[in-house]
Amino acid sequence: MSGLIGRKIGMTSIFDENGKNIPCTVIEAGPCVVTQVRTTAVDGYEALQLGFDDKNEKHSTKAAVGHFKKAGTVAKKKVVELQFENEYKLGDVLTVDVFTEGEFVDVQGTSKGKGFQGVVKRHGFGGVGQATHGQHNRLRAPGSVGASSYPSRVFKGMRMAGRMGGDNVKVQNLRVLKVMADKNLILVKGAVPGHNNSYVIIQK
């Protein structure tokens, strides 16, 4: 497995060789600096800690500044651990060249927060009310949520209104349509979680 930290730029569309219009998401992937190398002998597992997006040192703790200085880089805003097949050493810079056009990747991010929503939007309920004969106040109601004397409670996990979005979401098997190494950009087919300029993790 290998991957990079990136930033979602936005969505666009491109045409393939057959003239078909394909929706895609533009992601700024890397460059990422190897800020720590996890080993089995010391940490019990093998992984690389990657840092992405420079951060002003006055907004970082002294411990964080010293940690990044060991890797010969400035403080980073986003730090993630990933497993890699190839061996890298502290301070190495990984670019978008780790991806090739046509391969499939998984993109992980935080979905857009939508606040408190009802059951129709949150779970796709159809609503229980009728729209005619003077009935206008129960169109999007959830319906019955439990029995009467037994069990005299609402079961856990009942789909009801509540806070929606802001979850950790991974979209799998998105095809890499284009790699623009000079601009550190990749185009993946379809949509990825999160708002524009949010951080995402791209994994092979």
C-alpha positions as MATLAB code, in Angstrom:
seq = 'MSGLIGRKIGMTSIFDENGKNIPCTVIEAGPCVVTQVRTTAVDGYEALQLGFDDKNEKHSTKAAVGHFKKAGTVAKKKVVELQFENEYKLGDVLTVDVFTEGEFVDVQGTSKGKGFQGVVKRHGFGGVGQATHGQHNRLRAPGSVGASSYPSRVFKGMRMAGRMGGDNVKVQNLRVLKVMADKNLILVKGAVPGHNNSYVIIQK';
ca = [
       0.000    0.000    0.000;
       1.104    3.560   -0.611;
      -0.478    6.965   -0.877;
      -0.315   10.688   -0.248;
      -2.036   13.457    1.661;
      -3.845   15.906   -0.568;
      -6.267   18.787   -0.751;
      -9.567   18.698   -2.625;
      -9.582   21.556   -5.138;
     -13.018   21.020   -6.688;
     -14.893   19.182   -9.422;
     -14.748   19.467  -13.194;
     -15.193   17.200  -16.202;
     -13.003   16.006  -19.045;
     -13.598   14.168  -22.307;
     -12.103   10.731  -22.963;
     -10.831    9.412  -26.299;
     -14.385    8.402  -27.264;
     -15.782   11.871  -26.639;
     -17.585   10.866  -23.421;
     -17.853   13.538  -20.751;
     -16.510   12.182  -17.433;
     -17.071   14.007  -14.112;
     -13.933   14.120  -11.984;
     -12.435   15.672   -8.871;
      -9.204   17.668   -8.916;
      -6.902   16.883   -5.961;
      -3.634   18.577   -5.092;
      -1.623   15.544   -3.979;
       1.605   16.316   -2.170;
       4.418   17.023   -2.072;
       4.583   15.177    1.255;
       7.657   14.940    3.472;
       8.555   11.816    5.441;
       8.593   13.231    8.986;
       9.047    9.929   10.851;
       9.838    6.308   10.027;
       8.073    3.721   12.190;
       9.924    0.423   12.576;
       8.979   -2.927   14.063;
      11.922   -2.861   16.446;
      10.985    0.480   18.012;
       7.248    0.930   17.419;
       5.999   -2.598   16.827;
       4.844   -1.893   13.274;
       6.159   -0.435   10.032;
       4.773    2.783    8.582;
       5.760    6.219    7.343;
       4.539    9.451    8.883;
       3.892   12.018    6.144;
       3.500   15.780    6.568;
       1.615   18.039    4.156;
       0.958   21.786    3.847;
       3.421   24.187    5.508;
       2.444   25.794    8.807;
       3.769   28.943   10.449;
       6.107   28.013   13.299;
       4.576   30.589   15.661;
       1.343   28.593   15.484;
       3.118   25.335   16.380;
       4.391   23.979   19.680;
       8.120   23.772   20.325;
       7.870   19.983   20.420;
       6.240   19.909   16.978;
       8.810   22.319   15.527;
      11.632   20.136   16.846;
       9.968   16.996   15.491;
       9.768   18.415   11.961;
      13.249   19.914   12.185;
      14.682   16.392   12.556;
      13.298   15.669    9.095;
      14.810   18.888    7.740;
      11.471   20.548    7.032;
       9.155   23.199    8.458;
       6.074   22.496   10.560;
       3.161   20.866    8.752;
      -0.590   21.295    9.154;
      -1.598   17.704    8.314;
       0.255   14.599    9.492;
      -0.815   11.044    8.598;
       0.745    7.594    8.899;
       0.608    5.278    5.875;
       2.143    1.916    5.022;
       4.449    1.716    2.024;
       5.918   -1.132    0.039;
       9.053    0.832   -0.926;
      11.564    1.958    1.659;
      12.012    5.665    2.338;
      14.162    7.536    4.814;
      13.571   10.575    6.998;
      13.258   13.773    4.989;
      12.377   12.150    1.649;
       9.799   14.024   -0.432;
       6.975   12.067   -2.068;
       5.222   13.636   -5.041;
       2.248   12.851   -7.213;
       4.502   10.607   -9.310;
       3.614    7.688   -7.000;
       0.334    7.453   -8.947;
      -0.112    6.402  -12.559;
      -2.988    7.079  -14.909;
      -5.531    4.284  -15.092;
      -4.936    2.785  -11.645;
      -7.551    2.744   -8.894;
      -7.290    4.568   -5.562;
      -9.279    4.993   -2.344;
      -9.927    8.548   -1.162;
     -10.683    9.232    2.500;
     -11.944   12.506    3.936;
     -14.451   14.188    6.251;
     -17.881   14.589    4.689;
     -19.635   17.950    4.603;
     -21.409   18.806    7.842;
     -25.147   19.367    7.290;
     -26.280   20.096   10.853;
     -29.497   18.754   12.381;
     -31.642   17.133    9.667;
     -34.918   15.252    9.559;
     -35.511   11.631    8.586;
     -36.386   12.376    4.945;
     -33.037   13.980    4.197;
     -30.967   11.945    6.644;
     -32.302    8.450    5.935;
     -34.420    8.800    2.799;
     -37.809    8.246    4.453;
     -40.857    8.888    2.295;
     -42.878   10.712    4.937;
     -46.204    9.507    6.352;
     -48.640   12.365    5.716;
     -50.949   12.921    2.793;
     -50.653   16.158    0.851;
     -54.397   16.711    0.322;
     -57.646   17.039    2.343;
     -56.220   19.771    4.550;
     -53.295   17.709    5.865;
     -50.164   19.881    5.749;
     -48.396   19.441    9.079;
     -47.185   15.818    8.988;
     -45.757   15.405    5.491;
     -42.173   14.637    6.568;
     -42.857   12.919    9.892;
     -40.897    9.770   10.844;
     -43.967    7.698   11.735;
     -44.124    5.225   14.610;
     -40.908    4.760   16.589;
     -41.935    2.062   19.069;
     -44.662   -0.110   20.603;
     -46.854    0.770   23.593;
     -46.758   -1.155   26.889;
     -43.997   -3.474   25.704;
     -41.102   -2.755   25.425;
     -42.093    0.767   26.593;
     -38.996    2.245   25.060;
     -37.415    3.069   21.717;
     -34.877    0.516   20.489;
     -31.278    1.607   20.105;
     -30.271    2.331   16.529;
     -33.721    3.573   15.484;
     -33.333    5.841   12.460;
     -34.459    9.269   13.607;
     -33.678   12.942   13.027;
     -30.274   14.148   14.190;
     -26.900   15.562   13.312;
     -25.851   14.670    9.779;
     -22.465   14.801    8.049;
     -19.021   15.496    9.413;
     -18.145   11.789    9.313;
     -14.973   10.022    8.238;
     -15.824    8.622    4.777;
     -13.762    6.510    2.382;
     -14.751    6.203   -1.291;
     -13.127    3.171   -2.883;
     -11.997    2.244   -6.396;
     -11.852    5.667   -8.038;
      -9.923    5.599  -11.324;
      -7.054    8.046  -11.794;
      -7.874    9.827  -15.037;
      -4.925   12.183  -15.275;
      -1.684   12.963  -13.424;
      -0.304   16.515  -13.752;
       3.120   16.202  -12.140;
       4.197   19.784  -12.899;
       1.272   21.148  -10.844;
       1.056   18.335   -8.234;
      -2.506   17.558   -9.353;
      -4.386   14.334  -10.054;
      -7.864   13.924  -11.501;
      -9.939   11.032  -10.162;
     -13.247    9.901  -11.594;
     -16.331   10.805   -9.552;
     -16.788   12.668   -6.288;
     -14.752   12.514   -3.096;
     -15.910   13.405    0.450;
     -15.442   16.863    1.935;
     -15.741   20.489    0.939;
     -13.302   22.308   -1.339;
      -9.848   22.917    0.228;
     -10.395   20.095    2.751;
      -7.686   17.502    3.375;
      -8.031   14.010    1.889;
      -5.920   10.860    2.016;
      -5.328    9.083   -1.301;
      -4.301    5.424   -1.055;
      -3.526    2.890   -3.743;
];
